[in-house]
Amino acid sequence: RKRWIAQGLAVRGEVELDAVSELAVREGKSVFTQGVVSIRGEFPADSAVALVDSDRKEIARALVNLPSLSLDRIKGCHSKEASAILGDQVADEAVHRDNIVLL
């Protein structure tokens, strides 16, 4: 599965992470909307994306839980704020740790 995420899927966009989320990813943890700084590209939920740092260096590939338009609306928000903005559409994480492959 990890090889498929890293090599078998076309990358549909980029999700830029803050420093805290970047460290969390490197430690094998999930990405929450609070740590998302920006979105580049348009993609549906379950798409392969590049997780990038502030210098736009790719640190990982991942399957994202939300479409780009929704994720862009709630980037930087805590879970409660995200729920208020999107309603039932909000996943617990922007990207679950099982769907992240470090590069």
C-alpha positions as CSV (number, residue, x, y, z in Angstrom):
1,R,0.0,0.0,0.0
2,K,2.8,2.4,0.9
3,R,4.6,1.8,-2.4
4,W,1.3,2.4,-4.2
5,I,0.9,5.7,-2.5
6,A,4.5,6.8,-3.1
7,Q,4.9,5.6,-6.7
8,G,1.7,4.3,-8.2
9,L,-0.5,7.4,-8.1
10,A,-0.2,10.7,-9.9
11,V,0.2,13.6,-7.5
12,R,-2.9,15.9,-7.8
13,G,-1.7,18.8,-5.6
14,E,0.3,20.0,-2.7
15,V,-0.5,20.6,0.9
16,E,1.9,22.9,2.7
17,L,2.4,22.1,6.4
18,D,3.6,24.3,9.3
19,A,6.7,23.3,11.2
20,V,4.8,21.5,13.9
21,S,2.9,19.3,11.4
22,E,6.0,18.7,9.4
23,L,7.7,17.3,12.6
24,A,4.6,15.3,13.4
25,V,4.6,13.7,9.9
26,R,8.3,12.8,10.3
27,E,7.4,11.1,13.6
28,G,4.7,9.0,11.9
29,K,1.7,11.0,13.0
30,S,-1.4,12.3,11.2
31,V,-1.9,15.8,9.7
32,F,-4.7,17.9,11.2
33,T,-6.3,20.9,9.5
34,Q,-4.7,23.2,12.1
35,G,-1.3,22.4,10.6
36,V,-2.2,23.1,7.0
37,V,-0.8,26.4,5.7
38,S,-1.9,26.3,2.1
39,I,-3.2,24.2,-0.7
40,R,-2.0,24.1,-4.3
41,G,-4.0,22.5,-7.0
42,E,-7.6,21.1,-7.1
43,F,-8.2,17.5,-6.1
44,P,-11.0,15.3,-4.7
45,A,-10.9,13.5,-1.4
46,D,-8.7,10.4,-1.4
47,S,-6.3,11.9,-4.0
48,A,-2.5,11.5,-3.8
49,V,-0.9,14.8,-2.7
50,A,2.6,16.0,-1.9
51,L,3.1,17.1,1.6
52,V,5.6,20.0,1.5
53,D,7.4,22.2,4.0
54,S,7.6,26.0,3.9
55,D,10.3,25.9,1.2
56,R,8.0,23.7,-0.9
57,K,10.3,20.7,-0.5
58,E,8.3,17.5,-0.7
59,I,8.7,15.6,2.6
60,A,6.0,12.9,2.0
61,R,3.2,11.6,-0.3
62,A,-0.2,11.0,1.1
63,L,-3.9,10.3,0.4
64,V,-5.9,13.3,1.6
65,N,-9.2,12.8,3.4
66,L,-10.9,16.0,2.1
67,P,-11.2,17.7,-1.3
68,S,-9.0,20.7,-1.9
69,L,-11.8,23.2,-1.8
70,S,-13.0,22.0,1.6
71,L,-9.5,21.7,3.0
72,D,-8.6,25.3,1.8
73,R,-11.7,26.6,3.6
74,I,-10.6,25.1,6.9
75,K,-6.8,25.2,6.8
76,G,-5.4,26.4,10.1
77,C,-8.7,25.8,11.9
78,H,-9.2,23.6,15.0
79,S,-11.5,20.6,14.7
80,K,-14.5,22.4,16.3
81,E,-14.1,25.4,13.9
82,A,-13.8,23.1,10.9
83,S,-17.0,21.3,11.9
84,A,-18.8,24.6,12.2
85,I,-17.6,25.6,8.7
86,L,-18.1,22.4,6.8
87,G,-20.6,20.5,8.9
88,D,-20.7,16.7,8.6
89,Q,-18.0,16.7,5.8
90,V,-15.1,17.0,8.2
91,A,-12.8,14.1,8.8
92,D,-10.9,13.7,12.0
93,E,-7.6,14.3,10.2
94,A,-6.7,16.0,6.9
95,V,-4.4,13.1,6.3
96,H,-4.3,9.9,8.4
97,R,-0.9,8.6,9.4
98,D,-1.6,5.2,7.7
99,N,-1.9,7.1,4.3
100,I,1.5,8.9,4.6
101,V,4.7,7.8,3.0
102,L,7.9,9.7,4.0
103,L,10.3,10.4,1.1
